[in-house]
Amino acid sequence: MKKSVKNVFIFFFSISITACQSPSSNQSSAPVLLFSDNFTSSQQWYVSTTTARTFSYVSDGYDISTGQSSSWWWSNCPYTNQNSFSSPFIVELTAKATLADQTNNGGFGIAFDQTDNNNFSWVSFDKSGNFKINKWIAGSAANPPIIDWTPASSFVSGSSNTIKIKHDQNGIELFVNGTSVAKSSSFSIPSSAMKISIIDDNFGTTSTTAHFTDFKLYRE
């Protein structure tokens, strides 16, 4: 007895499916402005005068001045003082350093990732546009610095300059007047609430004044 064999043909049809995405799904969201101040109408920043330093509003901005050599003073951003803040951010500051003696040195900057007075990071600029980026850990500066004194070619000496720090999970990027001047992966967003501050930095022996005219804080 013979068995009949049937040829069975199986056809496979391939169907190509293209996934559709909304136009915005591949685009990062724009930073959200949390706080903005041009220091002319708001009285939210610290105001105080002692023999060592002065925090004051002036006609065209806000000043931190000190005659105490080798010292620095900061004023906390009102937003981070009043709100629990720990997220990627962008901070922009427009400022100028005025020195009583041009042979002296001093400048201004931004402190960030500040969980208390003994733990924070900062960037500081001198009068010529050299900058330093470092951390203050448990009451002492990291040694060697994260980035030691480095010139920023886009800095304009004797004028107001706008510096910007972009801080995300990959670290920080520093801009001067719109030009990127440094990157570092040595920084991470603190898990606890942090503050951001503006700084007057006196590296010399005579008085310095950091004059601030604009401040913006964004959440990334």
Secondary structure as UniProt FT lines:
FT   TURN            23..26
FT   STRAND          32..37
FT   STRAND          48..49
FT   STRAND          53..58
FT   TURN            59..60
FT   STRAND          61..66
FT   TURN            69..70
FT   STRAND          71..76
FT   HELIX           78..82
FT   STRAND          89..99
FT   TURN            102..103
FT   STRAND          106..116
FT   TURN            117..118
FT   STRAND          119..126
FT   TURN            127..128
FT   STRAND          130..137
FT   TURN            138..139
FT   STRAND          140..141
FT   STRAND          147..151
FT   TURN            153..154
FT   TURN            157..158
FT   STRAND          161..168
FT   TURN            169..170
FT   STRAND          171..176
FT   TURN            177..178
FT   STRAND          179..184
FT   STRAND          195..202
FT   STRAND          208..219
//
